[in-house]
Amino acid sequence: MSDARERLIKCFGAVFPNLPASEVPRAKSGSVDGWDSLATATLLGVVEEEFGVDVGDFDALDSFESLLAYVEGAVSR
């Protein structure tokens, strides 16, 4: 498991404490209880702080996989 993947799973755990870590990689905004606009803003803030990146496009980052791809791309620049 990549370092970015593990760190992102922890970010999701901080925002969605009732979501089991084993379910995080399949998480999408429509499939996680409580994932609303406020949770999105909170999650993106946690991700920005954890990875030191600026997350711009909220709408495109609506799943664990899309956030992971974004973070991996931003960190490798």
ABEGO torsion letter per residue (X at the ends): XBAAAAAAAAAAAAABAABBAAAAAABBAAABBGBBAAAAAAAAAAAAAAAGBBBABAAABABAAAAAAAAAAAAAX
